């Protein structure tokens, strides 16, 4: 690693130093720069603030705090924007197909600005789900000193003595349609579920990714479970900026931190906390951006090693704010470290190793709480994100198996080529216990954009069918999803994967014990059906959706857009 004697503005000097750069400096003067500012580092602040979603509407104060921290530490802050899509608002509509696309747009924005402007470092502030992996992918592509500042979780809502969050509303819709919840109660839950700013409150995708970034070493300790409205979140943003300036002085880069070992640390925390299925897709993409060898089979390897020790929603009881009160991710990591399940030698953005960072954290979770359990009293002996394979998904599919009494079902296929008709069938009571729903042409290319299925899965839970109906899809699930569900089926239907060949009534088995996803149809019959199958016409022929559909790799490879090797995704 480089020493502290390195020039601190070594990148930005390319556009600020020398007589030939007088025009460049002239433009800086227009923004209030002084001559002495050109020896300081130019530090980007990728600001995800927007009033599109409560996940991001509280980010401006964090960006402002980061700017103050950068300037106090001797840097020049350069703010630029990154877009977002609200998964909660877009869910169940055509808009949801832009969610995964936004991951790529966000990463492109960060890479473009950091590299185009020769920034010496970058601090990324993000909230909603795709802000997280998109920001980290952009950080890793640019590979300048960087830190991630999570916008913070939301505080819980409340109704009739129960904590509420966004998933409560989706499930309430299902309960209402099943006649189990009055219209008046549905309205009250709708009005009370989200009391203010912050990202969805359970161990859903945003909190899963923020927690994993802390474990990865790219965010400050405790920052991943702070609530957006609380002052500590703003203070942490300012501290993050000051830490980043020191990393710039030391030339500590993201790819020095994000290694195969640190990704193992992140995945260990994902398993221990019962995190989102989306983490599989996103860490495949993050590893790709980092140039780290990591496959879908590595998740299954980690699942077998790491128990679930946190009782968190969607399948558990508690929210991220409760995890924070119980000791946060540092407490979880210390338990895992002591159990030999973390690489303590991994470097973090603070310049300390994981072991050094956790040195003063108690060995045992605090008494009087049951959010974090001792390692010898886990919720589940093994992790919850299982990789299933079989003739329906030879490249692998992702199942979340926690919260289920028996994660095994064999039943008749109920086939849908879009999400909306599937949701309609559930709400109209046409799906019965024992059915296996097949939602297809929703993968990276087929959707395009691999939309999440929270509306149908939430409706199943609300109707009391969460454990008795299977659902498989080449699309994704929300981090708030639980039940007998399998997503990321690959190869997807749009490229001729076997999920495209399933007929109504075919017998399908989901068996998380045997890690099996099978349609009980002979190879000869599948071959006959394949001969008759025709690829559907592209849903989009212009714009970002068309570009995503053309370039996206398989879900088993992270659905990235820059995997251009000969064995990349089918075109």
VEXMARSE-984057 format. One line per 8 residues: number of its first residue (from 1); for each residue x negated, y, z of C-alpha. Coordinates in nm, 3 decimals, padded with zeros to 5 digits, always signed. Layout:
NUM	X/Y/Z | ...;
//
This chain:
1	+00.000/+00.000/+00.000 | -00.111/+00.349/-00.074 | -00.247/+00.569/+00.204 | -00.105/+00.886/+00.350 | -00.366/+01.093/+00.168 | -00.175/+01.057/-00.157 | -00.036/+01.368/-00.320 | +00.320/+01.401/-00.193;
9	+00.461/+01.553/-00.515 | +00.279/+01.310/-00.740 | +00.579/+01.244/-00.967 | +00.740/+01.586/-00.982 | +00.401/+01.742/-01.060 | +00.461/+01.609/-01.413 | +00.719/+01.882/-01.469 | +00.608/+02.155/-01.224;
17	+00.230/+02.191/-01.256 | +00.014/+02.355/-01.522 | +00.058/+02.645/-01.764 | +00.252/+02.427/-02.007 | +00.520/+02.377/-01.742 | +00.595/+02.746/-01.703 | +00.935/+02.701/-01.876 | +01.019/+02.421/-01.633;
25	+00.931/+02.635/-01.331 | +01.132/+02.921/-01.475 | +01.443/+02.704/-01.452 | +01.363/+02.617/-01.091 | +01.327/+02.988/-01.010 | +01.681/+03.035/-01.139 | +01.798/+02.809/-00.854 | +01.614/+03.004/-00.584;
33	+01.283/+02.815/-00.574 | +00.972/+03.002/-00.461 | +00.619/+02.948/-00.589 | +00.523/+02.759/-00.275 | +00.802/+02.506/-00.332 | +00.622/+02.338/-00.621 | +00.376/+02.160/-00.393 | +00.667/+01.998/-00.206;
41	+00.827/+01.669/-00.314 | +01.146/+01.681/-00.520 | +01.391/+01.453/-00.342 | +01.717/+01.349/-00.502 | +02.040/+01.323/-00.305 | +02.275/+01.098/-00.501 | +02.603/+01.220/-00.358 | +02.906/+00.995/-00.395;
49	+03.146/+01.250/-00.242 | +03.485/+01.270/-00.408 | +03.846/+01.324/-00.315 | +03.946/+01.016/-00.512 | +03.945/+00.788/-00.208 | +03.918/+00.814/+00.172 | +03.607/+00.592/+00.144 | +03.425/+00.883/-00.021;
57	+03.614/+01.194/+00.091 | +03.401/+01.218/+00.406 | +03.063/+01.202/+00.232 | +02.994/+01.571/+00.173 | +02.904/+01.636/+00.536 | +02.656/+01.347/+00.517 | +02.502/+01.480/+00.197 | +02.473/+01.824/+00.359;
65	+02.304/+01.671/+00.664 | +02.065/+01.483/+00.434 | +01.978/+01.804/+00.249 | +01.903/+01.975/+00.580 | +01.687/+01.680/+00.686 | +01.490/+01.684/+00.361 | +01.425/+02.057/+00.382 | +01.332/+02.042/+00.750;
73	+01.081/+01.767/+00.669 | +00.918/+01.969/+00.391 | +01.096/+01.855/+00.076 | +01.311/+02.011/-00.194 | +01.657/+01.854/-00.207 | +01.814/+01.802/-00.549 | +02.180/+01.701/-00.533 | +02.347/+01.512/-00.814;
81	+02.675/+01.329/-00.830 | +02.768/+00.965/-00.870 | +03.123/+00.853/-00.957 | +03.346/+00.610/-00.775 | +03.656/+00.404/-00.833 | +03.889/+00.337/-00.541 | +03.932/-00.039/-00.529 | +04.224/-00.006/-00.288;
89	+04.410/+00.232/-00.518 | +04.323/+00.060/-00.846 | +04.399/-00.288/-00.710 | +04.661/-00.479/-00.906 | +04.649/-00.239/-01.202 | +04.449/-00.204/-01.523 | +04.238/+00.052/-01.336 | +04.083/-00.226/-01.127;
97	+03.897/-00.342/-01.438 | +03.685/-00.028/-01.407 | +03.565/-00.115/-01.056 | +03.276/-00.347/-01.147 | +03.203/-00.127/-01.447 | +03.151/+00.160/-01.201 | +02.871/-00.040/-01.034 | +02.676/-00.019/-01.356;
105	+02.766/+00.347/-01.416 | +02.649/+00.441/-01.066 | +02.319/+00.257/-01.106 | +02.271/+00.418/-01.448 | +02.337/+00.765/-01.300 | +02.075/+00.719/-01.028 | +01.811/+00.569/-01.255 | +01.872/+00.840/-01.517;
113	+01.848/+01.137/-01.282 | +01.556/+01.006/-01.076 | +01.351/+00.909/-01.380 | +01.456/+01.193/-01.607 | +01.372/+01.456/-01.345 | +01.057/+01.289/-01.212 | +01.194/+01.287/-00.856 | +00.951/+01.188/-00.584;
121	+01.217/+01.005/-00.386 | +01.592/+00.956/-00.361 | +01.850/+00.928/-00.084 | +02.176/+00.765/-00.191 | +02.502/+00.843/-00.009 | +02.788/+00.607/-00.089 | +03.120/+00.484/+00.041 | +03.353/+00.262/-00.162;
129	+03.256/-00.090/-00.256 | +03.063/-00.046/-00.583 | +02.874/+00.259/-00.450 | +02.674/+00.012/-00.247 | +02.533/-00.234/-00.502 | +02.533/+00.030/-00.775 | +02.326/+00.260/-00.557 | +02.082/-00.015/-00.461;
137	+02.041/-00.131/-00.820 | +01.964/+00.227/-00.929 | +01.715/+00.260/-00.642 | +01.538/-00.059/-00.743 | +01.527/+00.025/-01.111 | +01.372/+00.366/-01.044 | +01.145/+00.223/-00.771 | +01.057/+00.553/-00.606;
145	+01.067/+00.586/-00.224 | +01.436/+00.562/-00.134 | +01.685/+00.508/+00.146 | +02.054/+00.418/+00.149 | +02.297/+00.617/+00.364 | +02.630/+00.441/+00.403 | +02.927/+00.674/+00.437 | +03.062/+00.481/+00.733;
153	+03.362/+00.269/+00.812 | +03.714/+00.388/+00.874 | +03.879/+00.389/+01.215 | +04.167/+00.145/+01.258 | +04.528/+00.245/+01.225 | +04.787/+00.115/+01.472 | +05.148/+00.003/+01.471 | +05.335/-00.187/+01.742;
161	+05.014/-00.249/+01.933 | +04.826/-00.400/+01.638 | +04.518/-00.262/+01.462 | +04.581/-00.189/+01.095 | +04.366/-00.154/+00.785 | +04.425/-00.151/+00.409 | +04.459/-00.531/+00.391 | +04.743/-00.507/+00.643;
169	+04.943/-00.318/+00.380 | +04.880/-00.570/+00.102 | +04.983/-00.853/+00.333 | +05.286/-00.655/+00.451 | +05.407/-00.637/+00.090 | +05.402/-01.017/+00.078 | +05.579/-01.044/+00.414 | +05.845/-00.800/+00.297;
177	+05.907/-00.987/-00.028 | +05.938/-01.312/+00.171 | +06.200/-01.152/+00.397 | +05.973/-01.158/+00.702 | +05.930/-00.780/+00.737 | +06.185/-00.501/+00.713 | +06.158/-00.212/+00.468 | +06.128/+00.023/+00.766;
185	+05.833/-00.168/+00.911 | +05.666/-00.184/+00.570 | +05.692/+00.194/+00.542 | +05.550/+00.245/+00.892 | +05.254/+00.017/+00.817 | +05.196/+00.200/+00.489 | +05.195/+00.537/+00.668 | +04.973/+00.432/+00.960;
193	+04.719/+00.188/+00.813 | +04.452/+00.440/+00.716 | +04.422/+00.726/+00.966 | +04.131/+00.914/+00.807 | +03.806/+00.899/+00.613 | +03.576/+00.602/+00.579 | +03.553/+00.270/+00.400 | +03.790/-00.021/+00.462;
201	+03.748/-00.136/+00.819 | +03.696/-00.514/+00.822 | +03.393/-00.711/+00.709 | +03.511/-00.643/+00.358 | +03.284/-00.556/+00.066 | +03.169/-00.206/+00.170 | +03.084/-00.306/+00.528 | +02.934/-00.634/+00.408;
209	+02.701/-00.454/+00.172 | +02.610/-00.182/+00.423 | +02.528/-00.447/+00.684 | +02.319/-00.639/+00.433 | +02.129/-00.321/+00.336 | +02.039/-00.268/+00.699 | +01.915/-00.627/+00.715 | +01.734/-00.574/+00.384;
217	+01.537/-00.292/+00.547 | +01.674/-00.015/+00.322 | +01.895/+00.159/+00.580 | +01.837/+00.271/+00.937 | +01.923/+00.043/+01.230 | +02.287/+00.069/+01.346 | +02.381/+00.293/+01.052 | +02.581/+00.026/+00.869;
225	+02.862/-00.003/+01.124 | +02.904/+00.362/+01.227 | +03.241/+00.524/+01.166 | +03.254/+00.811/+00.919 | +03.439/+01.057/+01.149 | +03.185/+01.018/+01.430 | +02.897/+01.263/+01.475 | +02.642/+00.982/+01.497;
233	+02.701/+00.913/+01.128 | +02.601/+01.267/+01.032 | +02.301/+01.257/+01.266 | +02.194/+00.927/+01.109 | +02.212/+01.082/+00.761 | +01.976/+01.361/+00.867 | +01.739/+01.114/+01.032 | +01.748/+00.901/+00.716;
241	+01.624/+01.200/+00.515 | +01.336/+01.256/+00.752 | +01.242/+00.887/+00.736 | +01.250/+00.908/+00.357 | +01.003/+01.198/+00.353 | +00.759/+00.990/+00.555 | +00.806/+00.700/+00.311 | +00.725/+00.939/+00.025;
249	+00.404/+01.038/+00.204 | +00.313/+00.670/+00.241 | +00.434/+00.576/-00.108 | +00.651/+00.303/+00.041 | +00.869/+00.192/-00.249 | +01.191/-00.016/-00.262 | +01.025/-00.311/-00.433 | +00.772/-00.321/-00.147;
257	+01.069/-00.382/+00.081 | +01.316/-00.582/-00.132 | +01.152/-00.922/-00.172 | +01.280/-01.278/-00.182 | +01.228/-01.298/+00.195 | +01.415/-00.975/+00.268 | +01.702/-01.087/+00.045 | +01.713/-01.406/+00.253;
265	+01.744/-01.181/+00.560 | +02.030/-00.991/+00.401 | +02.213/-01.309/+00.301 | +02.161/-01.455/+00.649 | +02.341/-01.152/+00.795 | +02.617/-01.184/+00.533 | +02.673/-01.545/+00.640 | +02.653/-01.467/+01.012;
273	+02.911/-01.188/+00.985 | +03.154/-01.368/+00.752 | +03.100/-01.117/+00.471 | +03.265/-01.067/+00.135 | +03.251/-01.306/-00.161 | +03.146/-01.006/-00.368 | +02.809/-01.014/-00.195 | +02.719/-01.316/-00.411;
281	+02.774/-01.127/-00.735 | +02.608/-00.811/-00.608 | +02.296/-00.971/-00.463 | +02.241/-01.162/-00.786 | +02.245/-00.821/-00.956 | +02.027/-00.657/-00.687 | +01.770/-00.936/-00.713 | +01.767/-00.892/-01.089;
289	+01.704/-00.517/-01.052 | +01.424/-00.589/-00.804 | +01.262/-00.850/-01.026 | +01.310/-01.113/-00.753 | +01.388/-01.474/-00.835 | +01.726/-01.550/-00.676 | +02.001/-01.781/-00.800 | +02.357/-01.866/-00.707;
297	+02.227/-02.193/-00.557 | +02.023/-01.992/-00.305 | +02.348/-01.881/-00.142 | +02.450/-02.240/-00.083 | +02.103/-02.312/+00.059 | +02.144/-02.023/+00.304 | +02.503/-02.119/+00.391 | +02.387/-02.457/+00.520;
305	+02.130/-02.292/+00.750 | +02.321/-01.997/+00.901 | +02.628/-02.022/+01.126 | +02.906/-01.763/+01.140 | +02.863/-01.590/+01.477 | +03.091/-01.287/+01.433 | +03.470/-01.289/+01.467 | +03.556/-01.032/+01.202;
313	+03.841/-00.967/+00.961 | +03.966/-01.075/+00.714 | +03.976/-01.426/+00.861 | +03.882/-01.321/+01.217 | +04.012/-01.069/+01.471 | +03.787/-00.764/+01.478 | +03.683/-00.465/+01.268 | +03.345/-00.305/+01.197;
321	+03.395/-00.046/+01.473 | +03.423/-00.330/+01.724 | +03.105/-00.488/+01.589 | +02.928/-00.155/+01.635 | +03.042/-00.135/+01.997 | +02.917/-00.488/+02.056 | +02.563/-00.407/+01.941 | +02.596/-00.378/+01.565;
329	+02.379/-00.544/+01.307 | +02.059/-00.516/+01.519 | +02.218/-00.744/+01.779 | +02.322/-00.993/+01.509 | +01.973/-00.983/+01.360 | +01.800/-01.034/+01.693 | +02.004/-01.350/+01.752 | +01.916/-01.476/+01.404;
337	+01.549/-01.382/+01.446 | +01.523/-01.575/+01.773 | +01.684/-01.874/+01.600 | +01.420/-01.872/+01.326 | +01.672/-01.758/+01.064 | +01.509/-01.424/+00.972 | +01.171/-01.330/+00.830 | +01.043/-01.095/+01.096;
345	+00.742/-00.989/+00.890 | +00.951/-00.812/+00.627 | +00.888/-00.440/+00.593 | +01.160/-00.175/+00.639 | +01.193/+00.180/+00.512 | +01.085/+00.310/+00.855 | +00.740/+00.155/+00.809 | +00.813/-00.101/+01.082;
353	+00.866/-00.471/+01.027 | +01.195/-00.638/+01.112 | +01.037/-00.793/+01.422 | +00.904/-00.456/+01.538 | +01.242/-00.293/+01.475 | +01.423/-00.556/+01.684 | +01.165/-00.575/+01.962 | +01.376/-00.396/+02.223;
361	+01.712/-00.543/+02.122 | +01.855/-00.785/+02.384 | +01.819/-01.155/+02.311 | +02.182/-01.220/+02.390 | +02.502/-01.038/+02.293 | +02.654/-00.824/+02.569 | +02.886/-00.985/+02.821 | +03.257/-00.901/+02.818;
369	+03.296/-00.909/+02.439 | +03.364/-01.186/+02.188 | +03.293/-01.006/+01.862 | +02.936/-01.145/+01.846 | +02.892/-01.498/+01.976 | +02.579/-01.676/+02.098 | +02.408/-01.886/+01.832 | +02.503/-02.206/+02.019;
377	+02.872/-02.108/+02.027 | +02.940/-01.998/+01.668 | +03.273/-01.946/+01.498 | +03.156/-02.201/+01.239 | +02.843/-02.415/+01.234 | +02.767/-02.320/+00.875 | +02.821/-02.013/+00.659 | +03.147/-01.933/+00.490;
385	+03.054/-01.855/+00.128 | +03.044/-02.190/-00.047 | +02.930/-02.245/-00.405 | +03.160/-02.498/-00.573 | +03.075/-02.680/-00.894 | +03.249/-02.933/-01.115 | +03.399/-02.955/-01.461 | +03.592/-02.633/-01.401;
393	+03.280/-02.436/-01.303 | +02.953/-02.602/-01.402 | +02.762/-02.275/-01.338 | +02.922/-02.235/-00.997 | +03.216/-02.059/-00.833 | +03.246/-01.884/-00.497 | +03.485/-01.984/-00.219 | +03.533/-01.824/+00.122;
401	+03.614/-02.116/+00.349 | +03.641/-01.958/+00.695 | +03.976/-01.935/+00.863 | +04.107/-02.250/+00.691 | +04.213/-02.558/+00.885 | +04.136/-02.782/+00.588 | +03.967/-02.627/+00.280 | +04.082/-02.908/+00.049;
409	+04.377/-02.914/-00.189 | +04.484/-03.113/-00.494 | +04.788/-02.988/-00.679 | +04.949/-02.894/-01.009 | +04.807/-02.601/-01.203 | +05.021/-02.291/-01.233 | +04.854/-02.103/-01.518 | +04.850/-01.725/-01.571;
417	+04.651/-01.529/-01.827 | +04.680/-01.203/-01.633 | +04.711/-01.086/-01.273 | +05.045/-00.908/-01.299 | +05.248/-01.211/-01.406 | +05.087/-01.413/-01.125 | +05.182/-01.150/-00.866 | +05.536/-01.139/-01.004;
425	+05.568/-01.516/-00.968 | +05.458/-01.500/-00.603 | +05.690/-01.215/-00.512 | +05.982/-01.390/-00.683 | +05.923/-01.708/-00.482 | +05.823/-01.920/-00.782 | +05.496/-02.043/-00.626 | +05.538/-02.331/-00.382;
433	+05.319/-02.500/-00.123 | +05.081/-02.744/-00.294 | +05.047/-02.541/-00.616 | +04.707/-02.436/-00.750 | +04.730/-02.102/-00.928 | +04.490/-02.044/-01.218 | +04.429/-01.677/-01.305 | +04.206/-01.649/-01.611;
441	+04.073/-01.421/-01.882 | +03.974/-01.195/-01.592 | +03.597/-01.251/-01.593 | +03.319/-01.003/-01.679 | +03.392/-01.026/-02.051 | +03.756/-01.132/-02.042 | +03.899/-00.876/-01.801 | +03.686/-00.708/-01.891;
449	+03.526/-00.597/-01.569 | +03.618/-00.890/-01.344 | +03.903/-00.729/-01.142 | +03.976/-00.826/-00.782 | +04.285/-01.030/-00.692 | +04.380/-00.875/-00.357 | +04.738/-00.809/-00.462 | +04.822/-01.176/-00.535;
457	+04.614/-01.317/-00.248 | +04.759/-01.063/-00.005 | +05.107/-01.158/-00.127 | +05.032/-01.528/-00.069 | +04.914/-01.458/+00.286 | +05.221/-01.244/+00.353 | +05.448/-01.516/+00.221 | +05.287/-01.771/+00.453;
465	+05.122/-01.961/+00.167 | +04.759/-01.868/+00.236 | +04.653/-02.219/+00.337 | +04.896/-02.424/+00.131 | +04.847/-02.270/-00.216 | +04.516/-02.278/-00.400 | +04.408/-01.999/-00.630 | +04.117/-02.010/-00.873;
473	+04.006/-01.733/-01.106 | +03.720/-01.617/-01.323 | +03.786/-01.276/-01.172 | +03.685/-01.162/-00.824 | +03.841/-01.126/-00.482 | +03.849/-00.833/-00.248 | +03.633/-00.855/+00.059 | +03.966/-00.848/+00.240;
481	+04.079/-01.175/+00.083 | +04.097/-01.502/+00.268 | +04.276/-01.830/+00.202 | +04.236/-02.128/-00.031 | +04.079/-01.916/-00.302 | +03.790/-01.968/-00.546 | +03.657/-01.688/-00.765 | +03.373/-01.611/-01.005;
489	+03.450/-01.930/-01.201 | +03.175/-01.960/-01.463 | +03.162/-01.996/-01.756 | +03.468/-01.772/-01.778 | +03.771/-01.832/-01.998 | +03.684/-01.562/-02.251 | +03.368/-01.748/-02.360 | +03.538/-02.085/-02.371;
497	+03.474/-02.209/-02.019 | +03.686/-02.506/-01.914 | +03.914/-02.280/-01.711 | +04.048/-02.167/-02.053 | +04.150/-02.527/-02.130 | +04.370/-02.587/-01.825 | +04.737/-02.654/-01.902 | +05.036/-02.595/-01.680;
505	+05.080/-02.897/-01.453 | +04.725/-03.033/-01.480 | +04.602/-03.171/-01.147 | +04.326/-02.956/-00.992 | +04.115/-03.025/-00.683 | +03.951/-02.762/-00.466 | +03.729/-02.937/-00.211 | +03.499/-02.715/-00.007;
513	+03.365/-03.014/+00.186 | +03.233/-03.176/-00.131 | +03.167/-02.836/-00.297 | +03.389/-02.950/-00.583 | +03.613/-02.771/-00.833 | +03.766/-03.019/-01.078 | +04.052/-03.046/-01.325 | +04.161/-03.408/-01.356;
521	+04.157/-03.427/-01.731 | +03.934/-03.661/-01.932 | +03.632/-03.530/-02.117 | +03.790/-03.652/-02.440 | +04.104/-03.450/-02.375 | +03.901/-03.141/-02.279 | +03.705/-03.180/-02.604 | +04.033/-03.200/-02.801;
529	+04.162/-02.887/-02.630 | +03.833/-02.709/-02.692 | +03.865/-02.774/-03.064 | +04.207/-02.608/-03.060 | +04.100/-02.312/-02.842 | +04.046/-01.972/-02.997 | +03.874/-01.681/-02.827 | +04.113/-01.394/-02.759;
537	+04.065/-01.061/-02.932 | +03.873/-00.808/-02.720 | +04.102/-00.604/-02.498 | +03.887/-00.294/-02.556 | +03.686/-00.201/-02.868 | +03.557/+00.143/-02.760 | +03.422/+00.305/-02.443 | +03.274/+00.170/-02.122;
545	+03.496/-00.137/-02.109 | +03.393/-00.245/-02.455 | +03.026/-00.189/-02.372 | +03.063/-00.385/-02.049 | +03.242/-00.674/-02.220 | +02.976/-00.699/-02.491 | +02.673/-00.683/-02.261 | +02.785/-00.849/-01.935;
553	+02.607/-01.165/-01.829 | +02.788/-01.452/-01.662 | +02.916/-01.405/-01.308 | +02.665/-01.674/-01.206 | +02.394/-01.427/-01.314 | +02.546/-01.123/-01.142 | +02.745/-00.986/-01.439 | +02.457/-00.749/-01.513;
561	+02.426/-00.557/-01.839 | +02.052/-00.574/-01.895 | +01.984/-00.948/-01.903 | +01.860/-00.970/-02.256 | +01.668/-01.297/-02.256 | +01.750/-01.568/-02.505 | +01.944/-01.766/-02.246 | +02.156/-01.476/-02.123;
569	+02.531/-01.462/-02.137 | +02.722/-01.589/-02.436 | +02.807/-01.324/-02.688;
//
